[in-house]
Amino acid sequence: MLNLTSIIIESAIFSIIMITLWMSAERLVPKLSTIIKEFIKRRRRARYNNKRRRKPSSLMIGPSVPHFWKG
């Protein structure tokens, strides 16, 4: 009898823990997804800006450009 009650108590505690974890995960998932989306947006913007910045500087610094201008 004692063994059965201990099993019931353990299962009840386990189920309560699982329910609380599930509820906290449900709350966290939307936050995590928004954080990930924001991070991806920032990385895309940064990459685009880096490309935009690099192109004119590489054209100006490149040694072939002055040679080409001289003819």
C-alpha positions in Angstrom: 0.0 0.0 0.0 2.8 2.4 0.9 4.6 1.7 -2.4 1.4 2.5 -4.4 0.8 5.8 -2.6 4.5 6.9 -3.1 4.1 6.1 -6.8 0.9 8.1 -7.0 2.5 11.1 -5.2 5.6 10.9 -7.4 3.5 10.8 -10.6 1.4 13.8 -9.3 4.5 15.8 -8.5 6.0 14.9 -11.9 2.8 15.9 -13.7 2.7 19.2 -11.9 6.3 19.9 -12.8 5.7 19.0 -16.4 2.6 21.3 -16.6 4.5 24.2 -15.1 7.4 23.7 -17.6 4.9 23.4 -20.5 3.2 26.7 -19.5 6.5 28.5 -19.1 7.6 27.2 -22.4 4.4 28.3 -24.1 5.0 31.8 -22.6 8.6 31.8 -23.7 8.2 30.5 -27.3 6.6 33.7 -28.7 9.3 35.9 -27.0 12.1 33.7 -28.4 10.6 33.7 -31.9 10.4 37.5 -31.9 14.0 37.8 -30.6 15.2 35.4 -33.3 13.3 37.4 -36.0 14.7 40.7 -34.8 18.2 39.2 -34.8 17.8 38.0 -38.4 16.5 41.4 -39.4 19.5 43.1 -37.8 22.0 40.7 -39.4 20.4 41.3 -42.9 20.5 45.1 -42.4 24.1 44.9 -41.2 25.2 42.7 -44.1 23.5 45.1 -46.6 25.1 48.1 -45.0 28.5 46.4 -45.1 28.2 45.6 -48.8 27.0 49.2 -49.5 30.0 50.6 -47.6 32.6 48.3 -49.0 31.9 48.8 -52.7 33.0 52.5 -53.2 35.9 52.1 -50.8 37.3 49.1 -52.6 37.0 50.9 -56.0 38.8 54.0 -54.6 41.6 52.0 -52.8 42.2 49.4 -55.6 45.5 49.9 -57.3 44.1 49.2 -60.8 41.8 52.3 -60.7 44.5 55.0 -60.8 46.3 53.1 -63.6 43.1 52.8 -65.5 42.5 56.6 -65.2 46.0 57.4 -66.4 45.2 55.5 -69.6 
